[in-house]
Structure formats: C-alpha cells, structure tokens
C-alpha cells in the first residue's frame, strides 16, 4: 500500500491555464443559458467533465464520443429506472451499475456520467432533461473543447471522434 513510485503527473502552467479558462468558459456559458432560458443548464457532472475535456484532453475517456455518449446513456438509464421503479436507494444503485455496464459495452465510458443517474433520480427529472441540459450541454462542452484545445499547438483534440 506504500506505492511503487512518484506521481507521473507533470505540472505545466500553460496547461493549467487552458484548463482553468476552459472550465470557466463552459460553466459560464451554461450559467448564461440558465439565466436566459427557463431551463436549468447546470449539473454537477459537467464540472467533472470539464476537468477531463480541458485537463486531460488526450485521454480516451475525454473524447467527444465518451463525453456525449456517456452522458446520454447514463441519463437515459437513470430516467428509465426512475420512471419505472421510483426514487428509492436500490433504484439509485441499479441505475448507476447499469449505466457503468452500458457505457463500457458501448465504448462510451465517461466517469463523470456515472453520477447522471443519481442526478436525475434524486431530482425526479423528466424526459426533457435528456435533451436539455444533457445532450445540448455535453455537446457545448465538446464544442468549446475542440475550439480551445486546438488553439494551443501542443494539443490535438479530439484524438478520435468515434
């Protein structure tokens, strides 16, 4: 349990700045949309998605397929379980487990999306939540990530689409 070495993570101030700008830009846009429309565009998993999209942009779980697909699948699982079985604790457990399994089977694993079933079940969200904020919000994150990450010549995003 003592570990075998040091952290492989490297501190690159430029990358930290890009990550901070990316997170600010996306959450700022979602906040603006929340102010301008009757929809709430913010959900906690989007903050974690920003960490992946702007902090470890080249990781497989940070790619557009995983961001959009993972959030869609997990939210759909959460909504289905909630509407079929209600809001009990065992439904939370089943939904998260199913979401993880389905993301893995579809190659759309995205860790922040594992929280989506909890969000939709605990809030009792309706089916429209799948489109707004989930589909549009995750697509917005990808759009900002494509633009911002590719402004830096040392970054290439995405590394794959499908």
Buried (B, 14 or more C-beta within 10 A) or exposed (E): EEEEEEEEEEEEEEBEEBBEBBBEBBBEBBEEBBEEEEBBBBBEBBBBBBBBBBBBBEEEBBBBBBBBBBBBBBBBBBBBBBBEEEEEEEBBEBBBEBBBEBBEEBEBBBBBBBBBBBBBBEBEBEEEBBEBBBBBBBBBBBEBBBEBBEEBEEBEBBEEEE
